């Protein structure tokens, strides 16, 4: 329950769609052909990816500034840019970056709990924003980000990579036109994750890092894990688990394929953290079942490999409309994929298959999210964003409501879980697969049990839970914040 508090009744009833508006073209006192000045905040893996993309777009973009509260990556990137002849200013405090009048747009590649505040501060400072998935750390934060983008007429792109994949849109359109009615969707987030270790007291803060700035909105506490960086993903206080880490990419594709502009109305989660004892408290093995207006969507994450001592992940398997079991394997440590099954075949990635699993048609293409963001900055038009912040917010909510089901759940035995899953189409089969997967690793759910989440109903218009467990679930709609790093009520 850390960092969650009840959303007051006055906040309910927020309309789903705010006035869109069009952002003004980037205002510069230079010639219309001048380059767009972009900054990157957060200089580890994802931030370096954004940076590389902008450097490849040197005809349109100048990397004007970089920001990180840790001087180790900040100095490393500054030295790299200097070697390439790029004169970028360096900032430790993102507030000082936003004060830089020479910066037009900022990529936010910070931890999830920083996304909302950084985006809102950026909009208030007149910057356009590209914010990494999962957009927000909580449902309420995402709505505040949308409000800020609209109020300040800023272009805010949710960096959900599939939106910039040129082959995916045509593949979805083909499926919708030729494959008939959607039956159900199977999504996997199988990615090998190792233990983050069990701390024996406060974790280690690198001497190069300003821990106060790194913590930002989080409570002022000692580090609750061994390592500061990246492992924040696996604690509820700071992260959103695999469902909120890689899940938003596939969940967004699924939402598009089903033609939905809301989050699902019903959800239930089950799973746990199996195979190691560490400081993580998010599930590393999880199944989330969604009801999308009568179309079941089943998301499953696994952190353990195909078998003990092997880091290659399991295949995605599903059942076509004719009862054929199909499989899409991987040869690597990650299998993040989805199949949307229709009456006359199914969509998997950028490809169409028939009900026997034979390929029908492919639509090649690769993601280029930062390229798409730059193109929208050049026109100044919101409609040119591949994934406007509102779309990103809706897709992030799919992850959030699944995690809230888990967070409000209770520990049960295997028999109780087996009885429960029988009530949900396609869930019993997937749950049996999870049992088998864990048994391969010597993990008995009969002995250990698991967390059975609450079955929740969600009203996307009000962005609140309703029904039997609604009041309890609504406690998880937003976070609490540490001044001065407070996400504002009025943006």
SULBELKA-V288107 format. One record per helix or strand of 2 or more residues. SS is the DSSP state (hx for helix, st for strand). FROM is the first residue (numbers start at 0). TO is the last residue. If there is no record, write none. Layout:
SS_FROM_TO + SS_FROM_TO
//
This chain:
hx_8_10 + st_35_40 + hx_44_55 + st_60_66 + hx_70_82 + st_88_90 + hx_93_97 + st_104_107 + hx_111_123 + st_127_131 + hx_138_150 + st_155_158 + hx_160_163 + hx_165_177 + st_181_190 + hx_210_214 + hx_230_233 + hx_240_244 + hx_246_257 + st_265_271 + st_284_291 + st_294_301 + st_315_318 + st_324_327 + st_333_341 + st_344_347 + st_350_352 + st_358_361 + hx_368_378 + hx_381_383 + hx_388_406 + st_409_411 + hx_413_420 + hx_426_439 + hx_444_447 + st_449_451 + st_455_458 + st_463_465 + hx_469_475
//
